[in-house]
């Protein structure tokens, strides 16, 4: 292995005259990253970082270096990658806006792996990460693969103690605008999915202000929507509000004195009404089960009995096995 790397792979990685061969050298080295001697691994990590940032290089070489970065961040020890983490993130941030929808996911995935190397370095580059991640999502909100990677990045950044507050301040206005202003249900649903990723990343209970500012907006959107994707995404998002901040949800009241928990129970009742679409309520069972598990102390006896009646009555008229299966776990929370 060492002889091949020294005589063939490393020289090829330095040869800009043969761009496709140069790119393959980066990918080959990263594929065997775990078997590389530390000095060789360090050399290739540094070369990959330089290649991604070098605008003079052939695009194929830069994209190959992007793939290599993903592998190096996943398979090498943090000690070897950490000295180049900032260069990785800045280089990826510079190339991602130049990529098409078909190839942007390669660099975005590399960014996701790079930001996991060291939390402090990631926090120091929060503005760069926020701009590129949210920027990609704003360009391609309908791309399922890109959105899933952005959600992972959002969750990781929300879980980074040193970056959480600043990241939330940058991300929430973008997410809020998508949820409240977009006319395309797909964009609204995607925005709610990003919000769910943010909620999954923050600690339990949520930082002060999250429920008070975000929850009312979400409920307003869900109350007004008839889009199945929006409603499904909303059910998953509400589940995390209940799971992580049940007390604040129960304590929050709107201008008419209606509590957050009452809003959720009303939403559940609407989604489980006889004329409601079963596909639109596909995830309502998880929400109902979580409400019983986390909010039992805040639900009055009559309201609790009504919730049981609503679920039972709807199951009696259900047509699809998937809908029935999603609601059965509710009963396990009653024991």
N, C-alpha and C positions, 0 to 999 in steps of 0.2 A: 504493500500500500504506500509506504513512504517513498519508494523509488518512483512509483507512478505519479504521485503528487508532485515530487520535486522535478522530475524530468518532463512531464507532460501537462498535468493539470494546472499547476501554478504558472508556468510560462504562458499557457494559453489564456489564463485569466488576466494576464497583463497585456495581451496582444489586441489592441484596438483595430488592427488591420483585418481581423477575422471576427466580426461582431457576433455571429451566431455561435461560433466555437467558443468565444469568450463567455458568452452567456451560459452555454452548456457547462463550462468549467465551474462557474459559480453554483449552478444547480447540482452538479455532481458532488462537489465538496460538501454542500449543505445536506445532501441525502445521506452522507456517511459522517455527519458531524460528530456523532457520539464516538466514532472510532478515530477521529483525528488527534494527533499529538497536540498538546496545548499551544505550542508555538505556531503550528500550522493553522490551527483553528483561529487563533488571534489574528494571524495575517489575513485569512479569508474574511473574517468578520470586519476588519478594518477596510479591506478592499471593497466589500459589498456596500459598506456605509458610504465610501467615496463614490462608488459607481452610481448609486441612486441619486446622489446630489449633483452629479456631473452632467450638465445640460449638453455638453459637447459629445457625449457618448451616443451611440446608436440606441434607439428606443428599445430594441430587443435586448440589449445588454442591461439597460436600466430595469426593465421588467423582470429579467432573469435574476438580477440582484435583489429585487423586491421579493421574489419567491425564496431566494436564499435566506433573506432576513427572517422570514416566517420560520423556516426550519432551524436556523441558528438560535432564535429566541425560544423555540420550543425544546430543543434537544441539548443545548449547551448550558453549562452552569451559569448562574447569574453573574458570577465573578468575571467570567470571560466576556460577557456581553455588555455588562453595565458601563464600562468606559466609553462605549460607542452608542449607548441608548439615546442620548440627546441627538446625536447625529442621525441615527435611524429615524427618529420621530420627525425631525425637521426635514430630512430628505424625503420621507414618505409624504409629509404634508405639502411639499412642493410639487410632487409628481401627481398626486391624486386628482387635483383639479384639471389636469391635462388629459386624463384618461377617459375613454368612452365608458358607457354604461356596462358594456360587456367585459371590460378588463379592470374597472375600478374596484371590484370586489377583491381582487388579488392583493392590491396595495392596502385596502381597508382592513383586510384580515391580518396582513403583516403589521399594520399599526396596532391592531388589537393585541397581538402577541407582544409587541414591543413595549406597550405601556404597562405590561404586567411584570416586567423585569425588576423594576425598583419603584416603589410607591412615591418616594420623595422626589425623584427625578421627574416622574410623571406629573406630580403636582406642580412642579416648577414650570412645566410646559403646558399647563391646563389651557391657557388661551389658544395655543396652536391646535391642540387636540380638539377643543370645543368647536373652533371655527371649521376645521376640515370635516369632522364627523357630521355636524349639523348641516354643513354646506352640501355634502354629498346627499344627505337625506332630502334636503329641499329640492335638489335637482332631480332626484329619482325616487319620489315617495312611493311609487307603485312597484318598485323592484323588490320582490320578496326577499331575495338573497341579501341584497345590500341593506335593506331595512333590518334584517335579523342580525347582521354584524354590527350595525349602528346601535341596536338595542343592547347588544353585549357590551359595547363600549360605554354606553350610557350607564348601564348597571355597574360596571367596574369603576367609572368615575364617581358615581354616587356613593360607592363603597369606600372610596379613598378619603380618609379623614381630612387630609390636608387640602384636597381639591374640591370636596363636596359642595361647599357653600358657593364658591366662585363658579363652578360648573353649573350648578342649579340656576344661578342668576343669569347665565348666558343661554341655557337650554330651555328653561321654562317659557320665556317669551316666544320662542320659535314654536314650541309645542302648543302653547296656548293659542297662538294665531292660527295654527293649522286646525285645531279642534273647533274653534269658535267662528272662524272666518271662511274656511274652505267650503266650496259648494259641492265638491266631489266627495262622496261617501268614502271612497277608498283612501283619500288623503286624511280624512277625519279619523277613520279607523286606524290608519298607520300612526297618526299622532297620538292616539290613545295608547297604542302599543308601546310607543316610546315612553309615555308617562308611566306605564306599568313597569317598564325596565328601570326607570328612575326610582320608583317606589320599592322595587325589589332590592335595590342597592343600598338604600338608606337604612339606618339602624331602627330597632324597635325599642321604645316608641319613636315615631318619626320626629324629626326636628320641629320645634315650635313654628307654627305658621303654615306648615304644609297643608294640613287638613283644612284649616280655616280659609285658605286662599284658593286651593286647587279643587277641593271636593265640591263646593257649590257650582263651579263652572262645569265640572264633569256632569253633575246631576242635571243641570240645565240643558246640556247637549243631549243627554240620553232621554230625557223627558220629551224632547221635541223631535227625536229621530225615529224613523221607521225603517232605516237601513239595517239589514241583517248583520252585515259585517261590523257596523258601528256598535250595534247592541251586543254582539258577541264580545268584542274588544272591551266594551264598557263593563260587562259582567266580570271579566278577568281582572280589570283594574279595580273595581269596587272590592273584590275579594281581598286585595292587598291593603286597601284602606282599612277594612275590617280586621284583617290579620295583624296589622302592625300598629293601628291607632284606634282601636275600638272605643276606648274611653272618650277620646276627643270627638269621634264621630257621633257618639251618643250625646255628648255635651253641647255640640254645635247646634244652633237653632237659626232658622231663617227669620225674615222680618215678620212673619206671621206666627212665630212661635213653634213651628214644626221642626222637630229634631232631625239630625242627619240620619239616624237610625230609622225614623219614620219614613223618610224619603226612600231609603233603601228597601224597606218592607213594601212600600207602595209600588216601587219599581218591580219588585219580585212578583207582586200580585198581578201587575199588568202583563208581565212576561209569561205568567202561568194562566192567564185568562183563556177560556175555551177557544176563542177566535184568534189567539196569537199563534204565530208560526213556531213550530217546534224547532226548526233549524235556527231561527233567530235566538231561541232560548236554550241553545245547546249546552252552554256553560252555566246556566242558572243554578243547577244542582250544587256545583262547587260553592257558589256564593251563599246559597241557603244554608248549607252545612257549616260554612265558616261563620255565618251570623249566629247560628245556634251555639257553636263552640265558643266563640269569643264574646258574644253580646247577651248571653242568657241572663246575666244579672241585671241588664238594662231593659229587658222586655217584660211587659206586664203579662200576667197569667192569661187574660182574655186574648191579648194580641198573639201570644205564643200558640194558643189553641187555634186561633184563626190561621196562623201560618201553617200549622199541621193540616188543617182542613183544606187549604188552598192547594198544597202540594199533593195531597191524597186524591182530591177531586180531579186534578189535572192528570195524574197518572192513570186514573180510571178510564180516561178518554184518549190516552196517548196512542199514536199509530206506529211510531218507530221505536225499535229496540234501543237505539243509541240514546234517545231522549229519556227513556225509562231508566237505562243504566246510569245516566248522569245524575238522576235524582234520587236513586236508592240510597247512596251514602248518607243522605240527610237523616234517615231513620236511625243509623248507627249512632248519631250524636244525641239521640233522645234517650238512650239507655243509661 
